[in-house]
Amino acid sequence: MKKILLSIVLLIISIVYLITSLSKKTLYVSSMSMDVDNPIHFHPLFLRINLNISDTQLAYYDITLVPVYLLIVVSLILVSLAMKKNKNN
């Protein structure tokens, strides 16, 4: 039961991480000292936000999805171990 509870907590943490990363209306880019809109592009390992500074200069802000994938894998492993343990009992 503890493994299933821990896996649920890990999944909730991964969802919260994604929501907090995506919920920012503006991003502050310190090297350019400006606020920009948040257009998001999804890629398999990261979320890329195009800062669209000007027509000739493109800048991107990347949010990695690797922690989310790792938390999901650990959660699935914990659930499968808990189910295997319950099946053996």
Gaussian input, Z-matrix of N, CA and C with variables (Angstrom, degrees):
# hf/3-21g

backbone

0 1
 N
 C     1     B1
 C     2     B2     1     A1
 N     3     B3     2     A2     1     D1
 C     4     B4     3     A3     2     D2
 C     5     B5     4     A4     3     D3
 N     6     B6     5     A5     4     D4
 C     7     B7     6     A6     5     D5
 C     8     B8     7     A7     6     D6
 N     9     B9     8     A8     7     D7
 C    10    B10     9     A9     8     D8
 C    11    B11    10    A10     9     D9
 N    12    B12    11    A11    10    D10
 C    13    B13    12    A12    11    D11
 C    14    B14    13    A13    12    D12
 N    15    B15    14    A14    13    D13
 C    16    B16    15    A15    14    D14
 C    17    B17    16    A16    15    D15
 N    18    B18    17    A17    16    D16
 C    19    B19    18    A18    17    D17
 C    20    B20    19    A19    18    D18
 N    21    B21    20    A20    19    D19
 C    22    B22    21    A21    20    D20
 C    23    B23    22    A22    21    D21
 N    24    B24    23    A23    22    D22
 C    25    B25    24    A24    23    D23
 C    26    B26    25    A25    24    D24
 N    27    B27    26    A26    25    D25
 C    28    B28    27    A27    26    D26
 C    29    B29    28    A28    27    D27
 N    30    B30    29    A29    28    D28
 C    31    B31    30    A30    29    D29
 C    32    B32    31    A31    30    D30
 N    33    B33    32    A32    31    D31
 C    34    B34    33    A33    32    D32
 C    35    B35    34    A34    33    D33
 N    36    B36    35    A35    34    D34
 C    37    B37    36    A36    35    D35
 C    38    B38    37    A37    36    D36
 N    39    B39    38    A38    37    D37
 C    40    B40    39    A39    38    D38
 C    41    B41    40    A40    39    D39
 N    42    B42    41    A41    40    D40
 C    43    B43    42    A42    41    D41
 C    44    B44    43    A43    42    D42
 N    45    B45    44    A44    43    D43
 C    46    B46    45    A45    44    D44
 C    47    B47    46    A46    45    D45
 N    48    B48    47    A47    46    D46
 C    49    B49    48    A48    47    D47
 C    50    B50    49    A49    48    D48
 N    51    B51    50    A50    49    D49
 C    52    B52    51    A51    50    D50
 C    53    B53    52    A52    51    D51
 N    54    B54    53    A53    52    D52
 C    55    B55    54    A54    53    D53
 C    56    B56    55    A55    54    D54
 N    57    B57    56    A56    55    D55
 C    58    B58    57    A57    56    D56
 C    59    B59    58    A58    57    D57
 N    60    B60    59    A59    58    D58
 C    61    B61    60    A60    59    D59
 C    62    B62    61    A61    60    D60
 N    63    B63    62    A62    61    D61
 C    64    B64    63    A63    62    D62
 C    65    B65    64    A64    63    D63
 N    66    B66    65    A65    64    D64
 C    67    B67    66    A66    65    D65
 C    68    B68    67    A67    66    D66
 N    69    B69    68    A68    67    D67
 C    70    B70    69    A69    68    D68
 C    71    B71    70    A70    69    D69
 N    72    B72    71    A71    70    D70
 C    73    B73    72    A72    71    D71
 C    74    B74    73    A73    72    D72
 N    75    B75    74    A74    73    D73
 C    76    B76    75    A75    74    D74
 C    77    B77    76    A76    75    D75
 N    78    B78    77    A77    76    D76
 C    79    B79    78    A78    77    D77
 C    80    B80    79    A79    78    D78
 N    81    B81    80    A80    79    D79
 C    82    B82    81    A81    80    D80
 C    83    B83    82    A82    81    D81
 N    84    B84    83    A83    82    D82
 C    85    B85    84    A84    83    D83
 C    86    B86    85    A85    84    D84
 N    87    B87    86    A86    85    D85
 C    88    B88    87    A87    86    D86
 C    89    B89    88    A88    87    D87
 N    90    B90    89    A89    88    D88
 C    91    B91    90    A90    89    D89
 C    92    B92    91    A91    90    D90
 N    93    B93    92    A92    91    D91
 C    94    B94    93    A93    92    D92
 C    95    B95    94    A94    93    D93
 N    96    B96    95    A95    94    D94
 C    97    B97    96    A96    95    D95
 C    98    B98    97    A97    96    D96
 N    99    B99    98    A98    97    D97
 C   100   B100    99    A99    98    D98
 C   101   B101   100   A100    99    D99
 N   102   B102   101   A101   100   D100
 C   103   B103   102   A102   101   D101
 C   104   B104   103   A103   102   D102
 N   105   B105   104   A104   103   D103
 C   106   B106   105   A105   104   D104
 C   107   B107   106   A106   105   D105
 N   108   B108   107   A107   106   D106
 C   109   B109   108   A108   107   D107
 C   110   B110   109   A109   108   D108
 N   111   B111   110   A110   109   D109
 C   112   B112   111   A111   110   D110
 C   113   B113   112   A112   111   D111
 N   114   B114   113   A113   112   D112
 C   115   B115   114   A114   113   D113
 C   116   B116   115   A115   114   D114
 N   117   B117   116   A116   115   D115
 C   118   B118   117   A117   116   D116
 C   119   B119   118   A118   117   D117
 N   120   B120   119   A119   118   D118
 C   121   B121   120   A120   119   D119
 C   122   B122   121   A121   120   D120
 N   123   B123   122   A122   121   D121
 C   124   B124   123   A123   122   D122
 C   125   B125   124   A124   123   D123
 N   126   B126   125   A125   124   D124
 C   127   B127   126   A126   125   D125
 C   128   B128   127   A127   126   D126
 N   129   B129   128   A128   127   D127
 C   130   B130   129   A129   128   D128
 C   131   B131   130   A130   129   D129
 N   132   B132   131   A131   130   D130
 C   133   B133   132   A132   131   D131
 C   134   B134   133   A133   132   D132
 N   135   B135   134   A134   133   D133
 C   136   B136   135   A135   134   D134
 C   137   B137   136   A136   135   D135
 N   138   B138   137   A137   136   D136
 C   139   B139   138   A138   137   D137
 C   140   B140   139   A139   138   D138
 N   141   B141   140   A140   139   D139
 C   142   B142   141   A141   140   D140
 C   143   B143   142   A142   141   D141
 N   144   B144   143   A143   142   D142
 C   145   B145   144   A144   143   D143
 C   146   B146   145   A145   144   D144
 N   147   B147   146   A146   145   D145
 C   148   B148   147   A147   146   D146
 C   149   B149   148   A148   147   D147
 N   150   B150   149   A149   148   D148
 C   151   B151   150   A150   149   D149
 C   152   B152   151   A151   150   D150
 N   153   B153   152   A152   151   D151
 C   154   B154   153   A153   152   D152
 C   155   B155   154   A154   153   D153
 N   156   B156   155   A155   154   D154
 C   157   B157   156   A156   155   D155
 C   158   B158   157   A157   156   D156
 N   159   B159   158   A158   157   D157
 C   160   B160   159   A159   158   D158
 C   161   B161   160   A160   159   D159
 N   162   B162   161   A161   160   D160
 C   163   B163   162   A162   161   D161
 C   164   B164   163   A163   162   D162
 N   165   B165   164   A164   163   D163
 C   166   B166   165   A165   164   D164
 C   167   B167   166   A166   165   D165
 N   168   B168   167   A167   166   D166
 C   169   B169   168   A168   167   D167
 C   170   B170   169   A169   168   D168
 N   171   B171   170   A170   169   D169
 C   172   B172   171   A171   170   D170
 C   173   B173   172   A172   171   D171
 N   174   B174   173   A173   172   D172
 C   175   B175   174   A174   173   D173
 C   176   B176   175   A175   174   D174
 N   177   B177   176   A176   175   D175
 C   178   B178   177   A177   176   D176
 C   179   B179   178   A178   177   D177
 N   180   B180   179   A179   178   D178
 C   181   B181   180   A180   179   D179
 C   182   B182   181   A181   180   D180
 N   183   B183   182   A182   181   D181
 C   184   B184   183   A183   182   D182
 C   185   B185   184   A184   183   D183
 N   186   B186   185   A185   184   D184
 C   187   B187   186   A186   185   D185
 C   188   B188   187   A187   186   D186
 N   189   B189   188   A188   187   D187
 C   190   B190   189   A189   188   D188
 C   191   B191   190   A190   189   D189
 N   192   B192   191   A191   190   D190
 C   193   B193   192   A192   191   D191
 C   194   B194   193   A193   192   D192
 N   195   B195   194   A194   193   D193
 C   196   B196   195   A195   194   D194
 C   197   B197   196   A196   195   D195
 N   198   B198   197   A197   196   D196
 C   199   B199   198   A198   197   D197
 C   200   B200   199   A199   198   D198
 N   201   B201   200   A200   199   D199
 C   202   B202   201   A201   200   D200
 C   203   B203   202   A202   201   D201
 N   204   B204   203   A203   202   D202
 C   205   B205   204   A204   203   D203
 C   206   B206   205   A205   204   D204
 N   207   B207   206   A206   205   D205
 C   208   B208   207   A207   206   D206
 C   209   B209   208   A208   207   D207
 N   210   B210   209   A209   208   D208
 C   211   B211   210   A210   209   D209
 C   212   B212   211   A211   210   D210
 N   213   B213   212   A212   211   D211
 C   214   B214   213   A213   212   D212
 C   215   B215   214   A214   213   D213
 N   216   B216   215   A215   214   D214
 C   217   B217   216   A216   215   D215
 C   218   B218   217   A217   216   D216
 N   219   B219   218   A218   217   D217
 C   220   B220   219   A219   218   D218
 C   221   B221   220   A220   219   D219
 N   222   B222   221   A221   220   D220
 C   223   B223   222   A222   221   D221
 C   224   B224   223   A223   222   D222
 N   225   B225   224   A224   223   D223
 C   226   B226   225   A225   224   D224
 C   227   B227   226   A226   225   D225
 N   228   B228   227   A227   226   D226
 C   229   B229   228   A228   227   D227
 C   230   B230   229   A229   228   D228
 N   231   B231   230   A230   229   D229
 C   232   B232   231   A231   230   D230
 C   233   B233   232   A232   231   D231
 N   234   B234   233   A233   232   D232
 C   235   B235   234   A234   233   D233
 C   236   B236   235   A235   234   D234
 N   237   B237   236   A236   235   D235
 C   238   B238   237   A237   236   D236
 C   239   B239   238   A238   237   D237
 N   240   B240   239   A239   238   D238
 C   241   B241   240   A240   239   D239
 C   242   B242   241   A241   240   D240
 N   243   B243   242   A242   241   D241
 C   244   B244   243   A243   242   D242
 C   245   B245   244   A244   243   D243
 N   246   B246   245   A245   244   D244
 C   247   B247   246   A246   245   D245
 C   248   B248   247   A247   246   D246
 N   249   B249   248   A248   247   D247
 C   250   B250   249   A249   248   D248
 C   251   B251   250   A250   249   D249
 N   252   B252   251   A251   250   D250
 C   253   B253   252   A252   251   D251
 C   254   B254   253   A253   252   D252
 N   255   B255   254   A254   253   D253
 C   256   B256   255   A255   254   D254
 C   257   B257   256   A256   255   D255
 N   258   B258   257   A257   256   D256
 C   259   B259   258   A258   257   D257
 C   260   B260   259   A259   258   D258
 N   261   B261   260   A260   259   D259
 C   262   B262   261   A261   260   D260
 C   263   B263   262   A262   261   D261
 N   264   B264   263   A263   262   D262
 C   265   B265   264   A264   263   D263
 C   266   B266   265   A265   264   D264

   B1=1.4493
   B2=1.5243
   B3=1.3322
   B4=1.4576
   B5=1.5232
   B6=1.3316
   B7=1.4704
   B8=1.5249
   B9=1.3039
   B10=1.4630
   B11=1.5256
   B12=1.3144
   B13=1.4588
   B14=1.5242
   B15=1.3292
   B16=1.4596
   B17=1.5297
   B18=1.3246
   B19=1.4636
   B20=1.5247
   B21=1.3220
   B22=1.4636
   B23=1.5231
   B24=1.3256
   B25=1.4645
   B26=1.5280
   B27=1.3206
   B28=1.4664
   B29=1.5229
   B30=1.3119
   B31=1.4681
   B32=1.5261
   B33=1.3065
   B34=1.4657
   B35=1.5231
   B36=1.3336
   B37=1.4611
   B38=1.5181
   B39=1.3292
   B40=1.4596
   B41=1.5232
   B42=1.3213
   B43=1.4633
   B44=1.5241
   B45=1.3153
   B46=1.4647
   B47=1.5227
   B48=1.3291
   B49=1.4669
   B50=1.5296
   B51=1.3190
   B52=1.4645
   B53=1.5223
   B54=1.3030
   B55=1.4662
   B56=1.5219
   B57=1.3209
   B58=1.4612
   B59=1.5214
   B60=1.3196
   B61=1.4666
   B62=1.5214
   B63=1.3184
   B64=1.4578
   B65=1.5207
   B66=1.3082
   B67=1.4576
   B68=1.5225
   B69=1.2971
   B70=1.4611
   B71=1.5270
   B72=1.3033
   B73=1.4646
   B74=1.5228
   B75=1.3190
   B76=1.4595
   B77=1.5205
   B78=1.2892
   B79=1.4569
   B80=1.5131
   B81=1.3142
   B82=1.4592
   B83=1.5147
   B84=1.3091
   B85=1.4518
   B86=1.5125
   B87=1.3253
   B88=1.4570
   B89=1.5221
   B90=1.3409
   B91=1.4672
   B92=1.5264
   B93=1.3186
   B94=1.4609
   B95=1.5215
   B96=1.3220
   B97=1.4675
   B98=1.5200
   B99=1.3097
   B100=1.4619
   B101=1.5215
   B102=1.3276
   B103=1.4499
   B104=1.5236
   B105=1.3253
   B106=1.4580
   B107=1.5274
   B108=1.3371
   B109=1.4585
   B110=1.5253
   B111=1.3098
   B112=1.4581
   B113=1.5341
   B114=1.3273
   B115=1.4693
   B116=1.5284
   B117=1.3218
   B118=1.4674
   B119=1.5243
   B120=1.3366
   B121=1.4571
   B122=1.5229
   B123=1.3354
   B124=1.4527
   B125=1.5236
   B126=1.3130
   B127=1.4584
   B128=1.5287
   B129=1.3204
   B130=1.4707
   B131=1.5314
   B132=1.3174
   B133=1.4578
   B134=1.5198
   B135=1.3171
   B136=1.4603
   B137=1.5160
   B138=1.3177
   B139=1.4602
   B140=1.5159
   B141=1.2987
   B142=1.4607
   B143=1.5174
   B144=1.3180
   B145=1.4582
   B146=1.5165
   B147=1.3214
   B148=1.4518
   B149=1.5189
   B150=1.3268
   B151=1.4577
   B152=1.5213
   B153=1.3256
   B154=1.4689
   B155=1.5318
   B156=1.3162
   B157=1.4573
   B158=1.5259
   B159=1.3053
   B160=1.4624
   B161=1.5234
   B162=1.3176
   B163=1.4570
   B164=1.5254
   B165=1.3090
   B166=1.4631
   B167=1.5227
   B168=1.3137
   B169=1.4549
   B170=1.5293
   B171=1.3413
   B172=1.4544
   B173=1.5216
   B174=1.3002
   B175=1.4578
   B176=1.5188
   B177=1.3136
   B178=1.4571
   B179=1.5221
   B180=1.3046
   B181=1.4580
   B182=1.5242
   B183=1.3338
   B184=1.4605
   B185=1.5202
   B186=1.3281
   B187=1.4593
   B188=1.5170
   B189=1.3166
   B190=1.4535
   B191=1.5260
   B192=1.3210
   B193=1.4546
   B194=1.5235
   B195=1.3181
   B196=1.4652
   B197=1.5273
   B198=1.3497
   B199=1.4770
   B200=1.5239
   B201=1.3017
   B202=1.4699
   B203=1.5213
   B204=1.3342
   B205=1.4580
   B206=1.5251
   B207=1.3330
   B208=1.4608
   B209=1.5292
   B210=1.3249
   B211=1.4627
   B212=1.5294
   B213=1.3152
   B214=1.4639
   B215=1.5227
   B216=1.3347
   B217=1.4637
   B218=1.5281
   B219=1.3303
   B220=1.4680
   B221=1.5268
   B222=1.3175
   B223=1.4642
   B224=1.5210
   B225=1.3215
   B226=1.4655
   B227=1.5211
   B228=1.3233
   B229=1.4662
   B230=1.5202
   B231=1.3351
   B232=1.4660
   B233=1.5293
   B234=1.3154
   B235=1.4673
   B236=1.5245
   B237=1.3305
   B238=1.4733
   B239=1.5280
   B240=1.3368
   B241=1.4620
   B242=1.5195
   B243=1.3263
   B244=1.4703
   B245=1.5183
   B246=1.3229
   B247=1.4712
   B248=1.5297
   B249=1.3077
   B250=1.4684
   B251=1.5246
   B252=1.3317
   B253=1.4639
   B254=1.5374
   B255=1.3329
   B256=1.4586
   B257=1.5203
   B258=1.3157
   B259=1.4714
   B260=1.5356
   B261=1.3400
   B262=1.4592
   B263=1.5210
   B264=1.3231
   B265=1.4717
   B266=1.4623
   A1=111.03
   A2=115.69
   A3=119.28
   A4=111.11
   A5=116.37
   A6=120.13
   A7=110.85
   A8=116.64
   A9=119.78
   A10=110.38
   A11=117.17
   A12=120.85
   A13=110.81
   A14=116.71
   A15=121.08
   A16=111.20
   A17=117.27
   A18=119.33
   A19=111.55
   A20=117.13
   A21=120.25
   A22=110.36
   A23=116.84
   A24=120.61
   A25=110.31
   A26=118.31
   A27=121.34
   A28=111.74
   A29=116.93
   A30=119.53
   A31=111.05
   A32=117.29
   A33=120.45
   A34=110.35
   A35=117.28
   A36=120.70
   A37=110.92
   A38=117.78
   A39=119.74
   A40=111.69
   A41=116.88
   A42=120.31
   A43=110.50
   A44=117.27
   A45=121.15
   A46=110.57
   A47=117.34
   A48=121.25
   A49=110.98
   A50=116.75
   A51=119.78
   A52=111.81
   A53=116.74
   A54=119.74
   A55=110.94
   A56=117.56
   A57=119.20
   A58=111.76
   A59=117.28
   A60=119.63
   A61=111.75
   A62=116.61
   A63=120.55
   A64=114.14
   A65=117.03
   A66=118.69
   A67=114.63
   A68=117.83
   A69=119.78
   A70=109.55
   A71=116.22
   A72=120.38
   A73=110.96
   A74=116.01
   A75=120.40
   A76=109.48
   A77=115.07
   A78=121.82
   A79=108.22
   A80=115.92
   A81=119.56
   A82=108.57
   A83=115.90
   A84=121.73
   A85=107.24
   A86=116.04
   A87=119.97
   A88=112.63
   A89=118.14
   A90=118.53
   A91=111.88
   A92=117.21
   A93=120.49
   A94=111.83
   A95=116.95
   A96=123.51
   A97=112.67
   A98=115.12
   A99=118.99
   A100=110.05
   A101=115.94
   A102=122.64
   A103=108.44
   A104=115.65
   A105=119.94
   A106=109.73
   A107=116.84
   A108=121.76
   A109=110.17
   A110=116.21
   A111=121.84
   A112=111.93
   A113=119.18
   A114=119.68
   A115=109.93
   A116=116.60
   A117=121.74
   A118=110.52
   A119=115.46
   A120=122.72
   A121=107.57
   A122=116.91
   A123=121.67
   A124=110.63
   A125=116.86
   A126=125.02
   A127=106.89
   A128=119.32
   A129=120.21
   A130=115.13
   A131=118.60
   A132=120.48
   A133=114.42
   A134=117.96
   A135=119.55
   A136=110.49
   A137=114.58
   A138=122.22
   A139=106.54
   A140=116.48
   A141=120.32
   A142=109.03
   A143=114.67
   A144=120.83
   A145=107.15
   A146=115.72
   A147=121.31
   A148=108.67
   A149=115.74
   A150=120.38
   A151=112.08
   A152=116.92
   A153=123.28
   A154=111.93
   A155=115.10
   A156=121.03
   A157=111.19
   A158=116.20
   A159=120.89
   A160=107.69
   A161=117.00
   A162=120.09
   A163=112.34
   A164=117.31
   A165=119.92
   A166=112.63
   A167=118.51
   A168=121.84
   A169=109.68
   A170=116.40
   A171=120.95
   A172=109.40
   A173=116.36
   A174=122.13
   A175=108.21
   A176=116.36
   A177=121.36
   A178=110.60
   A179=115.27
   A180=123.03
   A181=106.27
   A182=117.69
   A183=121.97
   A184=110.74
   A185=115.12
   A186=122.51
   A187=106.14
   A188=116.85
   A189=120.30
   A190=111.50
   A191=115.70
   A192=121.61
   A193=112.05
   A194=117.19
   A195=121.13
   A196=111.91
   A197=120.59
   A198=118.64
   A199=113.15
   A200=116.65
   A201=120.22
   A202=109.77
   A203=116.78
   A204=120.74
   A205=111.53
   A206=116.98
   A207=120.17
   A208=111.49
   A209=117.22
   A210=120.25
   A211=111.46
   A212=117.34
   A213=120.82
   A214=110.71
   A215=117.22
   A216=120.56
   A217=110.73
   A218=116.98
   A219=120.03
   A220=110.33
   A221=116.85
   A222=120.37
   A223=111.31
   A224=116.81
   A225=120.30
   A226=111.32
   A227=116.95
   A228=120.58
   A229=110.43
   A230=116.83
   A231=120.20
   A232=111.48
   A233=117.15
   A234=120.31
   A235=110.09
   A236=116.80
   A237=119.37
   A238=111.12
   A239=118.17
   A240=120.47
   A241=111.80
   A242=116.44
   A243=119.49
   A244=110.99
   A245=116.82
   A246=119.49
   A247=110.98
   A248=116.83
   A249=120.17
   A250=110.00
   A251=116.65
   A252=121.04
   A253=110.04
   A254=116.98
   A255=121.01
   A256=110.93
   A257=117.77
   A258=121.97
   A259=110.24
   A260=116.21
   A261=119.89
   A262=112.79
   A263=117.50
   A264=120.40
   A265=111.00
   D1=-36.14
   D2=179.82
   D3=-64.79
   D4=-35.99
   D5=-179.65
   D6=-67.19
   D7=-40.96
   D8=178.95
   D9=-66.79
   D10=-41.39
   D11=177.70
   D12=-62.64
   D13=-43.36
   D14=177.74
   D15=-63.60
   D16=-39.43
   D17=179.14
   D18=-66.42
   D19=-37.15
   D20=177.22
   D21=-65.62
   D22=-41.04
   D23=178.02
   D24=-63.02
   D25=-41.85
   D26=178.18
   D27=-63.50
   D28=-40.13
   D29=177.25
   D30=-65.32
   D31=-39.87
   D32=177.86
   D33=-64.33
   D34=-40.30
   D35=177.71
   D36=-62.26
   D37=-40.66
   D38=179.47
   D39=-65.91
   D40=-37.39
   D41=177.92
   D42=-68.34
   D43=-41.77
   D44=178.31
   D45=-62.97
   D46=-40.33
   D47=177.24
   D48=-58.80
   D49=-45.96
   D50=178.92
   D51=-64.69
   D52=-43.66
   D53=-178.08
   D54=-64.80
   D55=-43.68
   D56=-179.95
   D57=-68.30
   D58=-32.23
   D59=178.24
   D60=-71.03
   D61=-33.41
   D62=-175.85
   D63=-93.34
   D64=-15.41
   D65=-172.40
   D66=-82.63
   D67=-4.68
   D68=179.33
   D69=-70.12
   D70=126.00
   D71=177.88
   D72=-72.61
   D73=-40.17
   D74=178.19
   D75=-130.75
   D76=156.03
   D77=176.69
   D78=-118.92
   D79=136.98
   D80=176.58
   D81=-96.28
   D82=120.69
   D83=179.44
   D84=-104.31
   D85=106.88
   D86=-171.06
   D87=-67.18
   D88=-32.87
   D89=-178.37
   D90=-69.53
   D91=-22.92
   D92=179.86
   D93=-109.52
   D94=-11.32
   D95=178.17
   D96=53.14
   D97=57.11
   D98=178.30
   D99=-154.65
   D100=158.09
   D101=174.02
   D102=-99.56
   D103=139.77
   D104=-178.14
   D105=-133.59
   D106=163.33
   D107=176.28
   D108=-70.11
   D109=172.05
   D110=-172.54
   D111=-120.44
   D112=69.53
   D113=174.16
   D114=-81.13
   D115=125.58
   D116=-171.74
   D117=-107.86
   D118=137.09
   D119=173.71
   D120=-122.71
   D121=129.67
   D122=-177.11
   D123=-90.73
   D124=133.53
   D125=174.32
   D126=-129.57
   D127=161.36
   D128=-175.78
   D129=-58.83
   D130=-37.55
   D131=-176.42
   D132=-107.83
   D133=-6.87
   D134=-179.24
   D135=-158.33
   D136=163.56
   D137=170.61
   D138=-104.37
   D139=126.79
   D140=-179.60
   D141=-107.54
   D142=128.08
   D143=178.38
   D144=-109.41
   D145=119.01
   D146=179.89
   D147=-82.31
   D148=117.42
   D149=-178.72
   D150=-81.06
   D151=-18.84
   D152=172.13
   D153=47.02
   D154=60.14
   D155=-176.78
   D156=-64.76
   D157=-49.36
   D158=176.98
   D159=-152.96
   D160=178.46
   D161=-178.84
   D162=-67.71
   D163=-32.81
   D164=-176.40
   D165=-94.19
   D166=-25.97
   D167=-176.96
   D168=-111.90
   D169=120.15
   D170=177.67
   D171=-109.64
   D172=137.54
   D173=176.11
   D174=-130.09
   D175=143.73
   D176=-177.22
   D177=-126.13
   D178=146.88
   D179=173.72
   D180=-117.04
   D181=117.10
   D182=-175.81
   D183=-103.58
   D184=135.70
   D185=173.42
   D186=-115.76
   D187=117.68
   D188=-176.64
   D189=-74.86
   D190=142.97
   D191=177.67
   D192=-103.19
   D193=1.61
   D194=-178.80
   D195=-59.36
   D196=-43.86
   D197=177.13
   D198=-60.16
   D199=-35.72
   D200=178.69
   D201=-65.75
   D202=-45.98
   D203=178.75
   D204=-61.77
   D205=-41.53
   D206=179.39
   D207=-64.70
   D208=-42.00
   D209=178.42
   D210=-64.69
   D211=-37.95
   D212=178.36
   D213=-66.84
   D214=-42.42
   D215=179.07
   D216=-63.95
   D217=-44.76
   D218=178.08
   D219=-62.09
   D220=-39.75
   D221=178.77
   D222=-63.56
   D223=-43.36
   D224=179.31
   D225=-65.10
   D226=-38.66
   D227=177.41
   D228=-63.96
   D229=-44.01
   D230=179.59
   D231=-63.82
   D232=-40.11
   D233=178.77
   D234=-65.49
   D235=-43.96
   D236=-179.62
   D237=-65.52
   D238=-38.34
   D239=176.34
   D240=-65.45
   D241=-39.56
   D242=178.63
   D243=-66.48
   D244=-40.19
   D245=179.16
   D246=-68.99
   D247=-37.48
   D248=178.35
   D249=-65.12
   D250=-40.29
   D251=179.18
   D252=-65.20
   D253=-42.09
   D254=179.22
   D255=-67.21
   D256=-34.37
   D257=-179.45
   D258=-68.85
   D259=-36.22
   D260=179.61
   D261=-72.64
   D262=-24.07
   D263=179.79
   D264=-80.26

